[in-house]
Amino acid sequence: MIVKEEFLSRLRKIFDLNLYEVKVWTALLSRGTSTAGELSSISDVPRSRTYDILESLEKKGFIIMKLGKPIKFIALKPEEVIERVKKNLVVEAKDKSKRLEQLKGDDVLGELTSLFSDGIKFIEHTDLSGALKGRQNIYNHLDMLVREAQTSITLVTTADGLNRKLEVLLPSLEKAKKRGVTIRIAAPINANNKKVAKEFSKVAEVRALEGMKARFMVIDSEQIMFMLLDDETIHPTYDLGVWINTEFFAKALEGLFDVSWKTMKKVQ
């Protein structure tokens, strides 16, 4: 059986499989049903590993074991595999989320927090900075900054970026408003995001940004998160953000923004 390496690589990423798993799975798909020994020969996977790989694929919902001797394995239709994998992911995600939630009242969290508190004492305030790759990582960090905000949040984004941030940031922004945090949002407003802008206006003052394209957030006049790339031309996976903890730069950027803010039209 000859399967292109590029195709195998895509399958690994899509289904989160290792190289041996994807080789054995595609080998079984090409046969429909087969023994572990046959699959070892076809897939070029060591026989000593084949049974472990088949057991793993069975647990993940890719194949089923046929009753009888010799033991054989049956391939499922790819459409069925997708459905089973989706369901398994949901179950696993719920289970992991539950375990993580339980940590909030566990001694483990206390010990981790103690380690962090002790370690952070030796870090200079200005050294708390870093780069984040991938839009999801960027949004996770933006959400953390919003949750920690005490006095003010200034968010500048693109038209599409405003739409994306509704689900990501709105819950945390609502809680920030209840804490008394002043929230300002500026973005180009068009027919595609006008409803979203009105949703944000319930928790923030939203104004229409014209003649400028930028993506950044300033928290408490101390921390800045800014994106380096154009979200219209870059794939979310390659998006890049920079987080800096610097009161001097944050206040300077807010000062420049304030000049533009006064000229922007408020979204009603």
URMOCOR-V333728 format. One record per residue. N is the residue number from 1. PHI is phi in radians with two decimals (NA if undefined). NEAR is the number of other C-alpha atoms within 8 Angstrom. Layout:
BEGIN
n->N phi->PHI near->NEAR
n->N phi->PHI near->NEAR
END
This chain:
BEGIN
n->1 phi->NA near->6
n->2 phi->-1.99 near->3
n->3 phi->-2.17 near->6
n->4 phi->-1.10 near->6
n->5 phi->-1.05 near->6
n->6 phi->-1.10 near->6
n->7 phi->-1.18 near->8
n->8 phi->-1.08 near->12
n->9 phi->-1.11 near->8
n->10 phi->-1.13 near->8
n->11 phi->-1.10 near->11
n->12 phi->-1.05 near->12
n->13 phi->-1.22 near->8
n->14 phi->-1.17 near->6
n->15 phi->-1.79 near->7
n->16 phi->1.00 near->7
n->17 phi->-1.99 near->9
n->18 phi->-1.51 near->7
n->19 phi->-1.08 near->8
n->20 phi->-1.11 near->8
n->21 phi->-1.09 near->12
n->22 phi->-1.23 near->12
n->23 phi->-1.18 near->12
n->24 phi->-1.18 near->15
n->25 phi->-1.10 near->12
n->26 phi->-1.16 near->8
n->27 phi->-1.13 near->12
n->28 phi->-1.20 near->14
n->29 phi->-1.04 near->10
n->30 phi->-1.29 near->7
n->31 phi->-1.90 near->7
n->32 phi->1.53 near->8
n->33 phi->-2.54 near->10
n->34 phi->-2.91 near->11
n->35 phi->-1.56 near->10
n->36 phi->-1.08 near->13
n->37 phi->-1.10 near->8
n->38 phi->-1.12 near->8
n->39 phi->-1.17 near->15
n->40 phi->-1.08 near->13
n->41 phi->-1.21 near->9
n->42 phi->-1.22 near->8
n->43 phi->-1.54 near->10
n->44 phi->1.10 near->8
n->45 phi->-1.82 near->12
n->46 phi->-0.90 near->7
n->47 phi->-1.02 near->10
n->48 phi->-1.13 near->5
n->49 phi->-1.74 near->8
n->50 phi->-1.07 near->14
n->51 phi->-1.11 near->9
n->52 phi->-1.09 near->7
n->53 phi->-1.14 near->11
n->54 phi->-1.13 near->12
n->55 phi->-1.11 near->8
n->56 phi->-1.12 near->9
n->57 phi->-1.13 near->12
n->58 phi->-1.15 near->11
n->59 phi->-1.12 near->7
n->60 phi->-1.42 near->9
n->61 phi->1.56 near->11
n->62 phi->-1.59 near->13
n->63 phi->-2.50 near->12
n->64 phi->-2.31 near->10
n->65 phi->-1.62 near->9
n->66 phi->-1.48 near->8
n->67 phi->-1.26 near->6
n->68 phi->2.00 near->6
n->69 phi->-2.21 near->5
n->70 phi->-1.18 near->5
n->71 phi->-1.16 near->10
n->72 phi->-2.16 near->13
n->73 phi->-2.16 near->13
n->74 phi->-1.99 near->12
n->75 phi->-1.42 near->12
n->76 phi->-1.64 near->10
n->77 phi->-1.05 near->6
n->78 phi->-0.91 near->6
n->79 phi->-1.07 near->6
n->80 phi->-1.20 near->8
n->81 phi->-1.05 near->11
n->82 phi->-1.05 near->8
n->83 phi->-1.09 near->8
n->84 phi->-1.17 near->11
n->85 phi->-1.12 near->12
n->86 phi->-1.05 near->8
n->87 phi->-1.12 near->8
n->88 phi->-1.10 near->10
n->89 phi->-1.11 near->8
n->90 phi->-1.11 near->8
n->91 phi->-1.09 near->8
n->92 phi->-1.11 near->8
n->93 phi->-1.11 near->8
n->94 phi->-1.12 near->8
n->95 phi->-1.14 near->8
n->96 phi->-1.15 near->8
n->97 phi->-1.10 near->8
n->98 phi->-1.13 near->8
n->99 phi->-1.15 near->8
n->100 phi->-1.17 near->8
n->101 phi->-1.12 near->7
n->102 phi->-1.18 near->8
n->103 phi->-1.18 near->10
n->104 phi->-1.03 near->7
n->105 phi->-1.91 near->6
n->106 phi->-1.76 near->8
n->107 phi->-1.10 near->7
n->108 phi->-1.04 near->7
n->109 phi->-1.11 near->10
n->110 phi->-1.08 near->8
n->111 phi->-1.19 near->8
n->112 phi->-1.10 near->8
n->113 phi->-1.12 near->8
n->114 phi->-1.11 near->8
n->115 phi->-1.05 near->8
n->116 phi->-1.13 near->8
n->117 phi->-1.07 near->8
n->118 phi->-1.19 near->8
n->119 phi->-1.26 near->8
n->120 phi->-1.18 near->7
n->121 phi->-1.09 near->7
n->122 phi->-1.63 near->6
n->123 phi->-1.80 near->8
n->124 phi->-1.13 near->7
n->125 phi->-0.97 near->6
n->126 phi->-1.32 near->8
n->127 phi->-1.44 near->7
n->128 phi->-1.39 near->9
n->129 phi->-2.66 near->9
n->130 phi->-3.14 near->7
n->131 phi->-1.91 near->8
n->132 phi->-2.15 near->10
n->133 phi->-1.89 near->11
n->134 phi->1.62 near->11
n->135 phi->-1.09 near->11
n->136 phi->-1.14 near->7
n->137 phi->-1.12 near->9
n->138 phi->-1.10 near->12
n->139 phi->-1.14 near->9
n->140 phi->-1.06 near->8
n->141 phi->-1.27 near->8
n->142 phi->-1.04 near->11
n->143 phi->-1.10 near->11
n->144 phi->-1.10 near->8
n->145 phi->-1.09 near->9
n->146 phi->-1.11 near->13
n->147 phi->-1.14 near->10
n->148 phi->-1.67 near->6
n->149 phi->-1.08 near->12
n->150 phi->-2.00 near->9
n->151 phi->-2.19 near->9
n->152 phi->-2.64 near->12
n->153 phi->-2.37 near->14
n->154 phi->-2.10 near->11
n->155 phi->-2.09 near->12
n->156 phi->-2.12 near->11
n->157 phi->-2.55 near->14
n->158 phi->-1.60 near->12
n->159 phi->-1.07 near->11
n->160 phi->-1.21 near->7
n->161 phi->-1.07 near->9
n->162 phi->-1.11 near->13
n->163 phi->-1.09 near->9
n->164 phi->-1.16 near->8
n->165 phi->-1.41 near->9
n->166 phi->-1.04 near->10
n->167 phi->-1.24 near->7
n->168 phi->-1.30 near->9
n->169 phi->-1.91 near->11
n->170 phi->-0.98 near->10
n->171 phi->-1.01 near->8
n->172 phi->-1.26 near->10
n->173 phi->-1.16 near->12
n->174 phi->-1.08 near->9
n->175 phi->-1.20 near->9
n->176 phi->-1.11 near->13
n->177 phi->-1.09 near->12
n->178 phi->-1.12 near->7
n->179 phi->-1.39 near->7
n->180 phi->1.63 near->8
n->181 phi->-1.33 near->12
n->182 phi->-1.43 near->9
n->183 phi->-2.11 near->13
n->184 phi->-2.18 near->10
n->185 phi->-2.29 near->12
n->186 phi->-2.23 near->12
n->187 phi->-2.84 near->14
n->188 phi->-1.09 near->10
n->189 phi->-1.90 near->11
n->190 phi->-2.42 near->7
n->191 phi->-1.09 near->5
n->192 phi->-1.41 near->6
n->193 phi->-2.22 near->12
n->194 phi->-1.09 near->9
n->195 phi->-1.14 near->7
n->196 phi->-1.14 near->10
n->197 phi->-1.05 near->12
n->198 phi->-1.19 near->10
n->199 phi->-1.12 near->8
n->200 phi->-1.16 near->12
n->201 phi->-1.15 near->11
n->202 phi->-1.28 near->7
n->203 phi->-2.10 near->10
n->204 phi->-2.58 near->11
n->205 phi->-1.53 near->12
n->206 phi->-1.94 near->13
n->207 phi->-2.26 near->12
n->208 phi->-1.42 near->12
n->209 phi->-1.65 near->11
n->210 phi->-2.26 near->7
n->211 phi->1.31 near->4
n->212 phi->-2.60 near->5
n->213 phi->-2.14 near->6
n->214 phi->-2.64 near->7
n->215 phi->-2.47 near->11
n->216 phi->-2.76 near->11
n->217 phi->-2.43 near->12
n->218 phi->-2.07 near->15
n->219 phi->-2.00 near->14
n->220 phi->0.94 near->10
n->221 phi->0.99 near->10
n->222 phi->-2.27 near->13
n->223 phi->-2.04 near->13
n->224 phi->-2.23 near->13
n->225 phi->-2.21 near->12
n->226 phi->-2.29 near->10
n->227 phi->-1.71 near->10
n->228 phi->-1.57 near->9
n->229 phi->-2.10 near->7
n->230 phi->-1.37 near->6
n->231 phi->-1.23 near->10
n->232 phi->-1.42 near->4
n->233 phi->-2.02 near->5
n->234 phi->-1.87 near->9
n->235 phi->-1.25 near->7
n->236 phi->-0.90 near->9
n->237 phi->-1.11 near->7
n->238 phi->-1.78 near->9
n->239 phi->-1.08 near->14
n->240 phi->-2.38 near->13
n->241 phi->-2.18 near->12
n->242 phi->-2.21 near->12
n->243 phi->-1.93 near->12
n->244 phi->-2.31 near->11
n->245 phi->-1.85 near->12
n->246 phi->-2.64 near->10
n->247 phi->-1.10 near->9
n->248 phi->-1.06 near->7
n->249 phi->-1.23 near->8
n->250 phi->-1.09 near->13
n->251 phi->-1.19 near->10
n->252 phi->-1.14 near->8
n->253 phi->-1.16 near->8
n->254 phi->-1.13 near->11
n->255 phi->-1.10 near->8
n->256 phi->-1.15 near->8
n->257 phi->-1.16 near->8
n->258 phi->-1.00 near->8
n->259 phi->-1.11 near->8
n->260 phi->-1.26 near->8
n->261 phi->-1.00 near->9
n->262 phi->-1.14 near->6
n->263 phi->-1.63 near->6
n->264 phi->-1.41 near->10
n->265 phi->-1.47 near->7
n->266 phi->-1.31 near->8
n->267 phi->-1.47 near->10
n->268 phi->-1.61 near->4
END
